[in-house]
């Protein structure tokens, strides 16, 4: 499910460890011996995807079939049972899939050991991809792989609960101060104002709005204990302490969308994957979607994305790049958007997308200022520890939590 942005850290660490250990022990991806490329005859591409369900699987299979028919090649699309585990093991072996989804949170692990072909600048009009997405899939100055699609966080508001508290469109918050003011009015009417997940994948948006983040833009330095991040966590803590926000588990819910769908909170902060849950599980709830309130340093949100990875060991690299070109045209991205709800990664598709999905404008507007996941390898355990510490944010010292994150991050980065 797309709301499950809480990665299986143990599985991820095992898979990444297999890959990194393989590279360290001599089975290197960058050993000077590039795989022999097939220069004639049809290619037989193997494509591994992490599908959200039948609709996505069918859409990708249909697109792959169309490309194969036109190009004279074959393309077999396989939905993974556990993409992180299967891909990590496959890349550590000698015969990985040619093309595959790469989650932004895993990208640096794979790029850092030479498992990925850095082809990003070879696709058509690479500058048409949103810059924040290009940055996410850039490592050591190389744009590795074309962003497939993306999601961002936005603010969802239950319009019935909003109105019952005497709030109007004029009260929709665009700043932290306005968010606090609206939350206080909701609380006064006996409504829990905001449900927010206790993870960096939600709380981190406030860090970006405050001008901070966990690592520097190039992923080389830890920046966790900055004054900006302290201000962000202190603000979120004030919401939790003041009864203006609650974590989903305190509302008997598994994630923010569930708490919101059950009417246990008037607002939540989730990505556009919430649409499916609201339609399928909570169809009676009326809600609107808005950009996240700006912080001291302006607007900020988080993006979640995959790229079309190509294996460095593939013997069909040219054909694989041609396949990715076909998958990232505006027309094909719009077909995917309509089939399974993702947002196109190309800026030139924005107007078409907004026209087709006007209620989602806030999500796609966030692309202009979104922060991608931590772009550094081997960060799983460090980030999992930070997520665990956020569970205690209401009572903890934000400076101490961020100090621990700073120490662990910098140690992991090797400095």
N, C-alpha and C positions, 0 to 999 in steps of 0.2 A: 504494500500500500504506500502511496506517495507521501502520506503524512509521517511515515516511519523514518524520520531523519535522525534516529538515534542508532548509530551504527553498531553492529555486533562486534565490539572491540576485540574479543578473544579470537573470533574467527579471522578478523582482519589482520590481527597481529601474526597469527599463524601463517596465513597466506603470504603476507608481505615478508615475513621472516624467511619463508621458503625461498622466495625470489631473491632477497638480499643475500641470504646465505649461499645460494647457488652462484651468484655473481662473485662473492668473496672467495669462494673455494675453487676458482679457476674456470668454472663454466660461465665465462663472462660473455656479456652481450656485445661488448666493445673490445674484441680481442684482435681486431685488425683483419678478420676474415669475414667479409660480408657474404651472406648466402647467395648462391648462384641464382640468377633470375631467369625465369622462363621467358624467352624472347619470341617464341612462335607457338602457334596453336592456341586453343581456348584455355583460359584459366579456370580453375575450379575453386572459387573463393569459399572459405568457411567463415561464417559470421556468427559471433556469439553476442547475445543481447541479454540485458537484465530487464525483462518485460514487466510492465505494470498489470498485465492481464491479456485476455484474448484479443481485445481491440488493438492493442499495440502490436502484439505478435503478428496478427493478420496484416496490419498496415505495413509493417516492415517487410514481411514476406511478399506482399503484393508489389511493393516498390522494388525489391530485389529481383523479383521475377521479371518485371518490366525492363530493368536495367540489363539483365542477362539476355533477354530476347533481343534487345536492341544492339548489344555489344558482341553477341556471339559467345559469351562466356556462360558459366554456370555459377549460381550463388545459393548456398545452403544456409538458411537462417535457423539457428538453434537458440531457443530461450533457455537461459541457465536456471538451474534450481537454486544455486547460490553463486552469483556472479563473482563476488570477491574471492571466494575460495577456489572456484573452478578456474578463474582467469589467472590468479596468482600461481597456481600449480602448473597451468598450461604454459605460461610465459617462462617458468623455470625449466620446462622441458625443451625438447628439440622440435616439436611440431605444434606450435600454438595456432589458434585461429588467425586468419589473415586480418580480419577487421572485427572490432569489438567495442562495446561501450566501455568508457573509462570514467568512473565517478571522479569528480573534482577532488574529493578528499583522498583518493588513492593515487592521483596522477603523479605527484612528486616521487612517490615510492617507485613507480615503474620507470619514470624518466631518469631518475638518478642512477639507475643501474644499466641504462642503455637498452631497456626492453622495448622501447617505442621508437618507431621511425619518425624523425622530426620533419614532417611533410607540410606543416601548416601553411607555409607561404606558397605552396604549389597549387592550392585550390583556387577557383575563380574568385577574384575580388576579395582577398582575405581581409581587407580593411572595412568590408561591409559588416563584419561581425562586430557586435558591441565590444567596445574596448575593454570593459570589465571582464568579459568572457575570454577575450584574447589573453588578458593578463593572467587569468586563472590557469590557462593551459600553456603558459610560457615558463620555461625553466632554463636557467643559465643563459638567458638572452635569446633562446630559440622558441619560436612559436611552433609547438609540436603537432597539435591536432585540432581539427575543426570542431567548434562547439556544435553539438547536436541540437539542443534546445535548452530551455532554462526555466526556472521558477524563481520568484522573489517573495519576500514577506510583505504583507500589507495588514492594515487594521480592518477587521470585520466588526460591524456594528449591528446588533439585533434591534431592528427599527421599532418593534413593539415595546420592548423594555425601555428603549431610549425615550419614546414618546410618553410612556407612563410615568417616567421620572420628570416630565416637564421640559425635556431637552428638545431642541430643534436643530435644523441643519446649521444654524449659526454656532452651535456648540460643538460641532465636529472638530476635534482637536488637530491643530497643525503645529503645535509646539509642546514641549514638556509641561510648561505651566498650564496650558489649556487642557492637556490630558489630565493633570492633577485636579483641575477645577471641575471638569466633567465627571471624573471619578468620584469626587466628593459629593456631588449632587446625586449621583446614582446610589452611593452608599447611604445617603440620608433617606432615600426612599426604600431602603431595605434590599437593594439589589447588589450582588457582587459585581463590581465594575469590570474587572479585567482578569481573564485567565491567560496565563503565560507559562510556557514550558520551562522547566528548570534545567536548561541546557544552553551551551554557548550558541547553538543554532537558533535561539530566540533572543536570549539576553544579550548576545553579541551585537545585535542590531543597535542597542543603546550605546555600546562602545563606539561603533562607527559614527553615530550621530554626535557623539561627544568629541570626535576627532581622533579616536584611538583604534588600536587593533592589537592582536597578539604578537604578530611579527611585522618586520619592515616589509615594504613592497617587494623587495627582491628575495624575501624569505631567508635572509642571512642573519638577521639580528632579532633578538627577542625585544619586544616593546610592551610587554604585558603590564609592567608596574608603573606606567605613565600616569601623570596627574589626570589626563583625560579619561583613562579607564577607571581610575578610582572614582571620579565624578559620576561616571555612568553607573557603576555598581552601587554607589551610595544612593543614587536616585531610585534605582529599582528596589533597593532595600527599603527606602522610605515608602514606596507603594505597598510592599509586602507588610511592613510593620504597621502601616496605617489602615490596613484592611481595605486598601484600594485595589489590590491585586492578590491573586492566589495562584499557586501551582495547581495543575490539574488533579493531582492525587488528593489534595485537600478538598477537592470538589467531587470526589468519587468518580473521577474520569481518568482515562488512560492518556489523553492528549488534549491540547487546547480546543481542537475542533469538536471533540465529544462534549466537553463541558459547555461549550458555546451552543452546540446543537440541542443539548438537554435543557437549555434555558437557565443554566446555573451561573452564567456570567453574561453581561451585556456586551462585552467586547472580548475579542481575542486577537492574537497576532499569529497568523498562519500564512502559508503559501497558497498558490492557486490550486493545489491538490485538494483543498478543502471543498471545492465545488462538487466533486463526486460524492463526498461523504454527506454533504448537505442535501443533495438531490436524492441520494439512495436511502439515507438513514434518518434524515430530519427534514423531510420535504415541507413541513408546515411552518418552519422558521423563516421569517422574512428578514433579509439582511442586506446591507450595502457594504461595499469595499472601498477603502480610502488609503491614500499613501500614509505611511507611518509618520507620526509627528516628528518634526525636526528638533534636533538637540542644540546645544551651545555652538556647534560648528556646522550646523545645517542639516540637510536631509541625509538619511542613511538607511540602508536595508541590507539584507544578506541575499546572495544568490546561490542557487543549487543547480548544478548542471552536469552534464556528461559530454564527452567528446567522442568522436569516431576515431578510436585508436587503430593504428596499423602496426603490426608486429615487426620489430627489427629483423626477425628471422623469417619473415614471409618471403616466398620466392615469386610472389605475384604483386610486387609493390606498385608497379605502374597501373595495373588493373584495379588494385585496391584504391588508389588515389582517384581513378576515374569513377569508381563506385561511390566514393565519398562526395565527389563533385555532384553526382546525380542526386544523392540524398540531401544535399544542402542547397539546392535551388530554392528560390522563393516559392514556386508552385508546389514543390514536394514538401517543404516545411509547412505550408498552409494545409496541405492534405493531412499531414500528421497532426497538426493542431486540431483540425476538425474531427479526426478519428479518435484521438485519445487525450486531448486537453492540454497539450504542452504549448509553450510560447516559442515562436521562431527566434533563432539566434541571429538572424540577419536583420540589420536595421531597415533595409529596404522593404521588409515584409510588415513593418510596423503599422502602416496605415491600413493595409488589408486586414491585419489581425484585429485592430481596434474597431474597424467597421463590422467585422464578423462577430466580435465579442465585446461590445461596448461596456458591459459591466465589469470587464477585467482591465480597464484602462490603467487603474492604479498599479496593478502588478507589472505591466510592461513599462510604465513610466519609471518604475524603480530601477530599470536596467541602467539608466544614466548615472546612477550614483551607488550602485550595489557593490558590496564587498564579497568576494568569493571566499571559499574555505582556506584554511591555513595552507600555504603553498611551500611546504617543506617536508622532506621524507621522514619516516619513522616517528611520527608525532602521535600515533594512536593512544599509547598509554598515558602520555602527558595530557592530552586533551580529555581523555576519559576521567583522569583524576580531577581535572578542573570542573568537568560536568558534575562529578560527585560532590565537589566542594560547594557548588552553587546550590545544592540541596539545603545547605545551612545558611544561605545568604541572609535570611531575615535576622539571624542572631550573631552572625560572624563579623569579623573586621574585614571590610573590603580590601584594605591595604595588605592585610596578611594573606588573603586568598590570592591576590594578584602577585604578591611577592613570591609565593610558592610557585605559581605558574611561571613567573619570570625566571626563577632559578632552574626549574626543570626544563623549560624551553631552551634556555641558553646552553645548558649542559647537553641537551640533545642535539643542538645545532653545532656543537663542538667548540664553543667559545666560553 
